[in-house]
Amino acid sequence: MQNPSLTYPLGCQLADKLLNYIPGGSHAYSKSVNQWPNLSPKVLSHGEGSYVWDVDGNRYIDWFTGLSTVSLGHGFSPVIERVYEQLKKGINFQLPTKIEFEAAEYFLNVVAKDDMVKFSKDGSTVNDAAIKLSRAYTGKRYIAKCSQHPFFSYSDWFIGHSRYDQGILEESKKYTIDFNYNDISSLESLFLNYPNDIAAVILEPVRFEEPQKGFLQDVRKLCNDYGAVLIFDEVVTGLKYHLNGAQSLFGVKSDLTTWGKGIANGFPLSALTGKKDIMRLGDTVNQDNRTFLLSTTHGGEAASLVSMMATVEEFVKKDAIFHNYNTGKALKDALIEEIERFGLKSYIKPIGYDCFWSIIFLNSTGEQCYQFRTLFMQELISNKVLFRGIFYPTISHGENEIRLTKLAFNNACRIYKKALIEGVDQYLVGHKVERILKKQ
Ligand SMILES: Cc1ncc(COP(=O)(O)O)c(C=O)c1O
């Protein structure tokens, strides 16, 4: 068996040291060693555009830049220069700054098309705030969440339903209930079972599965009929499917929307936007009944706000979303060519929109299989494509990255075909990747 410590000597040493200091060895569970094949780089050193390097000096094409936060590419100069100018002028102050006003006005008018905004640092915080606000606004208790969407928040209301449920009170779990995407009757049943007690419905407008005709409109209607707040989580989808969020692609407007990940090209920024009559409950100047909407020390931090404005300007100037769809399609076509070359259509199935897509891997008996998924990752990585299940093109990706990735696909498909015949254990080195939150 190949030994990762021979392939990645410095990375393996450093990964052990990380485990010693940081529980799990990383600050996001999706970066842990159990999320990657054994034969993967363990620790990265830096990035540039659509490439990253590991500490052992290997270069990889990066198709999921910073878990899709780095929406223009690593070290993107027009953004970096604007941020650098701001760094020299200071980034945290005792009073609100003019930049907070400019960022709020710009984000609301150009991206969110909403009335009010609160900025924060991560997606979980703004989803939590949206939940609290919905309960305060409606006076109801239950939160209906879409069970196919993998992550909304690290807080108890959500994480209590995952495999990480230790340390969470039953009381905090019991007001979160599930419905299924593209199954309006499952949501309708919740409204019938908990009449007058559902405060909010939260879902991503889209993920890899396309919304069926009328589904999002029907969700909107049920929320209106039963007096629940509709929250669209656009933490992932924002700035990917459409400049104004995936919801505008489908013509359905939420009451509250949450944003994060790619809105500031990797700088830590998230946002809760929404209708004034709901958002104003968080007004601590004009409201007597207080709702703790969001108050964070770093919420108005200027470098990230400037980064957001520079990022969105680049998206508009370069028509980045149009470019990303085209690049994603060219990449998908290249993969499909290789899949067909090896006769693997029944085993490797691309899913999702061209701007953000994934692959389902099946074994020889036609079942979805994490071992085969891990094998495909392993083979792409050994051909210097850092793949963790999702392809997210940016304007830093182009023809050369597609050409190199197609070569890697060719190799991965060749090995996959052999593994289907001879058994995946012959080819997979070490463990299969784990599902992050779902019970195994
Ligand atoms: C759809 C969605 N919403 C919210 C979050 C939480 O964001 P964060 O990790 O920034 O707290 C995530 C994280 O992956 C996510 O995928």
The ligand as an SDF file (V2000), in Angstrom:
LIG
                    3D

 16 16  0  0  0  0  0  0  0  0999 V2000
  -26.1530   26.4440    3.0490 C   0  0  0  0  0  0  0  0  0  0  0  0
  -25.3080   26.8240    4.2270 C   0  0  0  0  0  0  0  0  0  0  0  0
  -25.8030   27.6730    5.1380 N   0  0  0  0  0  0  0  0  0  0  0  0
  -25.0840   28.0430    6.2220 C   0  0  0  0  0  0  0  0  0  0  0  0
  -23.8210   27.5670    6.4320 C   0  0  0  0  0  0  0  0  0  0  0  0
  -23.0540   27.9770    7.6510 C   0  0  0  0  0  0  0  0  0  0  0  0
  -22.0510   28.8650    7.2710 O   0  0  0  0  0  0  0  0  0  0  0  0
  -20.7610   29.0690    8.1920 P   0  0  0  0  0  0  0  0  0  0  0  0
  -19.9130   27.8510    8.0750 O   0  0  0  0  0  0  0  0  0  0  0  0
  -20.1090   30.2800    7.5810 O   0  0  0  0  0  0  0  0  0  0  0  0
  -21.2380   29.3080    9.5870 O   0  0  0  0  0  0  0  0  0  0  0  0
  -23.2600   26.6730    5.5090 C   0  0  0  0  0  0  0  0  0  0  0  0
  -21.9090   26.1220    5.7100 C   0  0  0  0  0  0  0  0  0  0  0  0
  -21.3890   25.3330    4.9780 O   0  0  0  0  0  0  0  0  0  0  0  0
  -24.0210   26.2870    4.3790 C   0  0  0  0  0  0  0  0  0  0  0  0
  -23.5480   25.4220    3.4740 O   0  0  0  0  0  0  0  0  0  0  0  0
  1  2  1  0
  2  3  1  0
  2 15  2  0
  3  4  2  0
  4  5  1  0
  5  6  1  0
  5 12  2  0
  6  7  1  0
  7  8  1  0
  8  9  2  0
  8 10  1  0
  8 11  1  0
 12 13  1  0
 12 15  1  0
 13 14  2  0
 15 16  1  0
M  END
$$$$
